[in-house]
Protein backbone atom coordinates (compact mmCIF):
# COMPACT_ATOMS: atom_id res chain seq x y z
CA UNK A 1 0.00 0.00 0.00
CA UNK A 2 1.29 3.43 -0.95
CA UNK A 3 1.74 6.30 1.50
CA UNK A 4 0.51 8.83 -1.05
CA UNK A 5 -3.21 9.50 -1.10
CA UNK A 6 -5.12 8.40 -4.14
CA UNK A 7 -5.75 11.20 -6.55
CA UNK A 8 -9.36 11.43 -7.56
CA UNK A 9 -10.06 10.71 -11.20
CA UNK A 10 -11.36 13.35 -13.57
CA UNK A 11 -14.84 12.89 -12.14
CA UNK A 12 -15.67 12.06 -8.55
CA UNK A 13 -19.20 11.60 -7.27
CA UNK A 14 -19.18 15.19 -5.98
CA UNK A 15 -17.70 16.83 -9.04
CA UNK A 16 -19.42 17.67 -12.29
CA UNK A 17 -17.59 16.32 -15.35
CA UNK A 18 -15.61 18.82 -17.38
CA UNK A 19 -17.31 20.08 -20.53
CA UNK A 20 -14.95 18.00 -22.64
CA UNK A 21 -15.80 14.87 -20.60
CA UNK A 22 -19.51 15.60 -20.86
CA UNK A 23 -19.36 16.16 -24.62
CA UNK A 24 -17.30 12.99 -25.11
CA UNK A 25 -19.88 10.98 -23.14
CA UNK A 26 -22.73 12.50 -25.14
CA UNK A 27 -20.95 11.75 -28.42
CA UNK A 28 -20.38 8.18 -27.31
CA UNK A 29 -24.11 7.75 -26.70
CA UNK A 30 -25.47 10.04 -29.43
CA UNK A 31 -23.32 10.10 -32.56
CA UNK A 32 -25.27 12.92 -34.26
CA UNK A 33 -24.19 15.45 -31.64
CA UNK A 34 -22.40 18.57 -32.89
CA UNK A 35 -19.65 19.10 -30.28
CA UNK A 36 -19.36 22.84 -31.02
CA UNK A 37 -23.06 23.40 -30.43
CA UNK A 38 -23.01 21.26 -27.29
CA UNK A 39 -19.98 23.13 -25.93
CA UNK A 40 -21.79 26.49 -26.31
CA UNK A 41 -25.12 25.42 -24.81
CA UNK A 42 -23.53 23.41 -22.00
CA UNK A 43 -21.20 26.27 -21.09
CA UNK A 44 -24.15 28.71 -21.10
CA UNK A 45 -26.17 26.35 -18.89
CA UNK A 46 -23.35 25.93 -16.40
CA UNK A 47 -22.61 29.65 -16.38
CA UNK A 48 -26.28 30.42 -15.74
CA UNK A 49 -26.46 27.93 -12.85
CA UNK A 50 -23.32 29.23 -11.20
CA UNK A 51 -24.33 32.86 -11.63
CA UNK A 52 -27.74 32.09 -10.09
CA UNK A 53 -26.00 30.51 -7.09
CA UNK A 54 -23.73 33.55 -6.73
CA UNK A 55 -26.68 35.97 -6.96
CA UNK A 56 -28.63 33.84 -4.49
CA UNK A 57 -25.78 34.05 -2.00
CA UNK A 58 -25.55 37.81 -2.46
CA UNK A 59 -29.23 38.46 -1.78
CA UNK A 60 -29.25 35.97 1.11
CA UNK A 61 -26.43 37.99 2.70
CA UNK A 62 -28.80 40.98 2.53
CA UNK A 63 -31.54 39.01 4.27
CA UNK A 64 -33.79 38.52 1.27
CA UNK A 65 -34.59 35.54 -0.94
CA UNK A 66 -34.29 35.20 -4.71
CA UNK A 67 -38.09 35.25 -4.84
CA UNK A 68 -38.18 38.56 -2.96
CA UNK A 69 -35.43 39.97 -5.18
CA UNK A 70 -37.58 39.18 -8.23
CA UNK A 71 -40.47 41.23 -6.80
CA UNK A 72 -38.18 44.15 -5.87
CA UNK A 73 -36.67 44.11 -9.35
CA UNK A 74 -40.09 43.99 -11.02
CA UNK A 75 -41.34 46.96 -9.00
CA UNK A 76 -38.20 48.97 -9.84
CA UNK A 77 -38.58 48.09 -13.53
CA UNK A 78 -42.16 49.41 -13.39
CA UNK A 79 -40.67 52.84 -12.66
CA UNK A 80 -41.47 55.44 -10.06
CA UNK A 81 -43.55 55.33 -7.91
CA UNK A 82 -42.68 51.58 -8.02
CA UNK A 83 -46.25 50.31 -7.78
CA UNK A 84 -48.13 47.43 -9.40
CA UNK A 85 -51.20 45.39 -8.68
CA UNK A 86 -50.67 41.82 -7.42
CA UNK A 87 -52.14 40.41 -10.64
CA UNK A 88 -49.72 42.38 -12.79
CA UNK A 89 -46.82 41.34 -10.57
CA UNK A 90 -47.88 37.69 -10.84
CA UNK A 91 -48.15 37.96 -14.62
CA UNK A 92 -44.74 39.62 -15.00
CA UNK A 93 -43.12 36.98 -12.77
CA UNK A 94 -44.95 34.02 -14.30
CA UNK A 95 -46.53 33.07 -10.96
CA UNK A 96 -49.98 32.00 -9.90
CA UNK A 97 -52.03 34.58 -7.97
CA UNK A 98 -51.84 32.38 -4.85
CA UNK A 99 -48.04 32.24 -4.99
CA UNK A 100 -47.89 35.99 -5.54
CA UNK A 101 -50.17 36.64 -2.56
CA UNK A 102 -47.96 34.46 -0.35
CA UNK A 103 -44.85 36.31 -1.51
CA UNK A 104 -46.42 39.75 -1.00
CA UNK A 105 -47.60 38.76 2.50
CA UNK A 106 -44.07 37.76 3.46
CA UNK A 107 -42.51 40.88 1.97
CA UNK A 108 -45.06 43.22 3.58
CA UNK A 109 -44.31 41.63 6.97
CA UNK A 110 -40.59 42.27 6.33
CA UNK A 111 -41.22 45.92 5.41
CA UNK A 112 -40.03 45.55 1.81
CA UNK A 113 -43.39 46.44 0.23
CA UNK A 114 -46.71 47.87 1.27
CA UNK A 115 -50.08 46.59 0.15
CA UNK A 116 -52.90 49.12 0.17
CA UNK A 117 -56.23 49.73 -1.51
CA UNK A 118 -56.11 51.95 -4.57
CA UNK A 119 -57.60 55.32 -3.61
CA UNK A 120 -59.23 55.65 -7.05
CA UNK A 121 -60.65 52.12 -7.09
CA UNK A 122 -61.15 50.66 -3.61
CA UNK A 123 -61.52 47.14 -5.03
CA UNK A 124 -58.01 47.22 -6.47
CA UNK A 125 -54.94 46.51 -4.34
CA UNK A 126 -51.60 48.20 -5.01
CA UNK A 127 -48.22 46.79 -4.01
CA UNK A 128 -45.59 49.49 -3.57
CA UNK A 129 -41.88 49.35 -2.90
CA UNK A 130 -40.88 50.79 0.49
CA UNK A 131 -37.70 52.74 1.22
CA UNK A 132 -36.36 49.55 2.87
CA UNK A 133 -37.20 47.53 -0.24
CA UNK A 134 -35.48 50.05 -2.50
CA UNK A 135 -32.43 50.04 -0.20
CA UNK A 136 -32.23 46.23 -0.44
CA UNK A 137 -32.56 46.45 -4.22
CA UNK A 138 -29.72 49.00 -4.41
CA UNK A 139 -27.47 46.91 -2.14
CA UNK A 140 -28.12 43.83 -4.30
CA UNK A 141 -27.36 45.82 -7.46
CA UNK A 142 -24.05 47.04 -6.01
CA UNK A 143 -23.01 43.48 -5.14
CA UNK A 144 -24.13 42.16 -8.53
CA UNK A 145 -22.27 44.91 -10.38
CA UNK A 146 -19.03 44.06 -8.58
CA UNK A 147 -19.51 40.34 -9.33
CA UNK A 148 -20.35 40.96 -13.00
CA UNK A 149 -17.42 43.33 -13.56
CA UNK A 150 -15.10 40.73 -12.04
CA UNK A 151 -16.66 38.01 -14.21
CA UNK A 152 -16.00 39.97 -17.42
CA UNK A 153 -12.64 41.50 -16.43
CA UNK A 154 -10.66 39.46 -18.97
CA UNK A 155 -12.78 40.65 -21.90
CA UNK A 156 -12.03 43.87 -23.73
CA UNK A 157 -14.81 46.38 -24.32
CA UNK A 158 -15.06 45.13 -27.91
CA UNK A 159 -15.28 41.50 -26.77
CA UNK A 160 -17.96 42.39 -24.21
CA UNK A 161 -19.95 44.15 -26.92
CA UNK A 162 -19.59 41.25 -29.34
CA UNK A 163 -20.50 38.67 -26.69
CA UNK A 164 -23.52 40.72 -25.66
CA UNK A 165 -24.67 41.00 -29.28
CA UNK A 166 -24.26 37.24 -29.86
CA UNK A 167 -26.15 36.35 -26.68
CA UNK A 168 -28.97 38.72 -27.64
CA UNK A 169 -29.23 36.97 -31.03
CA UNK A 170 -29.50 33.61 -29.27
CA UNK A 171 -32.06 35.00 -26.83
CA UNK A 172 -34.19 36.39 -29.68
CA UNK A 173 -34.15 33.00 -31.43
CA UNK A 174 -35.33 31.24 -28.27
CA UNK A 175 -37.96 33.92 -27.61
CA UNK A 176 -39.24 33.53 -31.17
CA UNK A 177 -39.37 29.73 -30.94
CA UNK A 178 -40.75 29.69 -27.37
CA UNK A 179 -42.74 32.95 -26.94
CA UNK A 180 -44.50 31.64 -23.82
CA UNK A 181 -41.30 30.62 -22.02
CA UNK A 182 -40.71 33.92 -20.19
CA UNK A 183 -42.41 32.80 -16.99
CA UNK A 184 -41.84 29.87 -14.71
CA UNK A 185 -43.01 26.33 -15.33
CA UNK A 186 -43.78 26.02 -11.63
CA UNK A 187 -43.86 28.39 -8.69
CA UNK A 188 -40.59 28.70 -6.81
CA UNK A 189 -42.14 29.44 -3.41
URMOJO-V636413 format. One record per residue. N is the residue number from 1. SS is DSSP state (hx for helix, st for strand, lp for the rest). D_CENTER is the distance of its C-alpha to the mean C-alpha in whole Angstrom. Layout:
# URMOJO-V636413
n = (N	N)
ss = (SS	SS)
d_center = (D_CENTER	D_CENTER)
This chain:
# URMOJO-V636413
n = (1	2	3	4	5	6	7	8	9	10	11	12	13	14	15	16	17	18	19	20	21	22	23	24	25	26	27	28	29	30	31	32	33	34	35	36	37	38	39	40	41	42	43	44	45	46	47	48	49	50	51	52	53	54	55	56	57	58	59	60	61	62	63	64	65	66	67	68	69	70	71	72	73	74	75	76	77	78	79	80	81	82	83	84	85	86	87	88	89	90	91	92	93	94	95	96	97	98	99	100	101	102	103	104	105	106	107	108	109	110	111	112	113	114	115	116	117	118	119	120	121	122	123	124	125	126	127	128	129	130	131	132	133	134	135	136	137	138	139	140	141	142	143	144	145	146	147	148	149	150	151	152	153	154	155	156	157	158	159	160	161	162	163	164	165	166	167	168	169	170	171	172	173	174	175	176	177	178	179	180	181	182	183	184	185	186	187	188	189)
ss = (lp	lp	lp	lp	lp	lp	lp	lp	lp	lp	lp	lp	lp	lp	lp	lp	lp	lp	hx	hx	hx	hx	hx	hx	hx	hx	hx	hx	hx	lp	lp	lp	lp	lp	hx	hx	hx	hx	hx	hx	hx	hx	hx	hx	hx	hx	hx	hx	hx	hx	hx	hx	hx	hx	hx	hx	hx	hx	hx	hx	hx	lp	lp	lp	lp	hx	hx	hx	hx	hx	hx	hx	hx	hx	hx	hx	hx	hx	lp	lp	lp	lp	st	st	lp	hx	hx	hx	hx	hx	hx	hx	hx	lp	lp	lp	hx	hx	hx	hx	hx	hx	hx	hx	hx	hx	hx	hx	hx	lp	lp	lp	st	st	st	st	st	lp	lp	lp	lp	lp	lp	lp	st	st	st	st	st	lp	hx	hx	hx	hx	hx	hx	hx	hx	hx	hx	hx	hx	hx	hx	hx	hx	hx	hx	hx	hx	hx	lp	lp	lp	lp	lp	hx	hx	hx	hx	hx	hx	hx	hx	hx	hx	hx	hx	hx	hx	hx	hx	hx	hx	hx	hx	hx	lp	lp	lp	lp	lp	lp	lp	lp	lp	lp	lp	lp)
d_center = (49	47	46	43	40	38	35	33	32	29	27	28	27	24	23	21	23	23	22	26	27	24	25	29	29	27	30	32	31	31	33	32	28	28	27	25	23	22	21	19	17	17	16	13	12	13	11	8	9	10	8	5	9	10	8	8	12	12	11	14	16	16	17	14	12	8	10	12	10	8	12	13	11	13	16	16	15	18	20	23	24	21	22	21	22	21	21	20	17	16	17	14	12	13	15	18	21	21	18	17	21	20	17	19	22	20	19	22	24	22	23	20	21	24	25	28	31	31	34	35	34	35	33	30	27	25	22	22	20	23	23	22	19	19	20	17	14	17	17	13	13	16	14	11	14	16	14	13	17	18	16	18	21	23	22	25	24	25	23	20	21	22	19	17	20	19	16	16	19	17	15	18	19	17	17	20	21	18	18	17	14	12	12	11	14	15	14	12	14)
